[in-house]
């Protein structure tokens, strides 16, 4: 094969390679652009949802404001009173306490239940 | 030399038609030069464009970028139970690019019709500089107004995402959390102290967790407000602290709503708990007793003559409702004798007093996560007379938090605490300031005050509380303390519970309370702050109690008390 033919074949192969490379790079580029857009959309959606959540959290916290709850409690639960510290006992104190009325069946039953759980 | 004739390529045959040797080289040389010149021109063009973009036009571009960079999002602030206290919500803000505004007058005319927009003159002033690319027109625009402006389609008027700081519970945490300006930069409080640390990205879920408890803060705020109203005080403050230094609640009144700062004055923004330094009065006797016992200069049974006042120059140290007899150290604290305390201080001396004050951290500014922390005012010349007055709370001005931290360090077993507002992992405290024995005796002395002394109205049924009241005349600058008739008082209560193993300490103060018929005309601490402290503890106890808070043990100092 002459040098002329060899050069021609090499040129054709080189041009084909360049075309293939060009198409490949272009496709790759558009794929990346598309993925970047998708990522950007997802990120925006995450931020939007996080913003919405923050507003809901703020609203929930506002609804749970102690002063507001106190007003609602006095309005809708007039017979309820805040718990007093005397009503809170350590578990051991409760177990060791002597009942004033030993015959109280309900208390005795509860005591038995606690003992069985121990 | 290269022989052109022997090359068989078709292109080379053409070359052979040209005049040989010298002429061909000249033509090629000329073309090469032309190609180089062309490439140089192209590169110079590209270089010029780059310089134009990066250097010459940089000011115009950074103007807008700089402004847009100021939009910051800040992390949420939550309490110890995860309740939201401050958050940033997304809003939309309107800005203009004056360089692309086509008809200035028409734009101003249209914008001036929008509710909430600046006045015509102000809009004109903002838009007149056509070299600018970014000026704010309206921040945090309501969505309906945003739509109204968008519908107008004015060239050069745009919207951008913005953040607004919201304080959910209004004025409840105002002094401690502080507030931000319109660009979310911290102006005071935690917001200022952690300004840079709080800045987060859009995707961050970072939160700053404080030691505060929303429920307790609310109760204390409510009770203090009621107390101020009842005793016609100018203001007040209260702090509840755990004995490891965690601040559970800190309230200073008057306060302000950080969501709407316009209607508040500077005095409303004054944090009495940390920035205000006051002569604290008799609550400082606790420190005096601790020094006397720990240094070994006195015992609870040591006797000090309080039968007559002490004359110092033109002043005299007297007792309010004094016993007019020799008192033991225990009685000096329980009955709050100024004369006996001055003598206790005289006994241990100025040097020891200064040493202990230094050890307790009373001579330097408190370290706290707030910018508003006041430095203590200490005497320039710490003489013997200074020591005597300091012993009962005059001559040294301290912030309420600093006093509470000091008394907590004395009563928690003698380990120094560092009060803090940000929740952190439990650190072992090891810096001892007084012995465990001293700490126990001081607690018993304070228990005596609640049982038999001036803090009887602070006693809560079922809780072994200990405490000390203090009533100090307020210094009015160089005028001193004023006349007997127009003297203002600062009344305080400091106490804790339970007696054996204290877990919580409380301080309550009122500024200039007035006596009335319910207090028989008295405006001293026992009549006003003690009942407020009782109300607070009664309400919060069920939230923080883990069981029995009373052991009803007989006090070891009982034998040194003569209760008549």
Interface residues (C-beta under 8 A of the other chain):
Chain A: X4 X43 X46 X47 X50 X51 X54 X55 X57 X58 X60 X61 X62 X64 X65 X66 X67 X82 X83 X84 X85 X86 X87 X88 X89 X90 X93
Chain B: X9 X76 X83 X84 X85 X87 X88 X89 X90 X166 X168 X169 X202 X203 X205 X214 X215 X218 X219 X222 X462 X463 X539 X541 X542 X545 X546 X547 X548 X549
